[in-house]
Amino acid sequence: MFRQSKQAIPREYSLAGKSIICPHCQSAQFIASKAQLNTALATLIELDFLNESATILTCTSCGQIQWFGVTPTTEA
């Protein structure tokens, strides 16, 4: 499942004190969204809502997608 953020505004993000840069094109502008990390067992017994979610940053320049288990912070 993929959910685009209500604030689909390109932003710069950081994590663990480092700026996040696209590994493909070196851009620093991303659109953030969330995705549910489904497991087969939870899906089998219709408990998908219990699964964890991840933060996804999509590069606005080339479309490269990066997944994060910890939510990156927005740079000012």
TAMO-V976715 format. One record per backbone hydrogen bond with DSSP energy under -1.0 kcal/mol. NH is the residue of the N-H (numbers start at 1). CO is the residue of the C=O. If there is no record, write none. Layout:
nh->NH co->CO
nh->NH co->CO
This chain:
nh->3 co->34
nh->5 co->32
nh->9 co->7
nh->11 co->30
nh->14 co->73
nh->15 co->18
nh->18 co->15
nh->20 co->13
nh->22 co->27
nh->26 co->22
nh->30 co->11
nh->31 co->58
nh->33 co->56
nh->34 co->3
nh->35 co->54
nh->36 co->1
nh->37 co->52
nh->38 co->36
nh->43 co->39
nh->44 co->40
nh->45 co->41
nh->46 co->43
nh->47 co->42
nh->50 co->47
nh->51 co->48
nh->54 co->35
nh->55 co->68
nh->56 co->33
nh->57 co->66
nh->58 co->31
nh->59 co->64
nh->60 co->29
nh->63 co->59
nh->66 co->57
nh->68 co->55
nh->73 co->14
nh->75 co->12
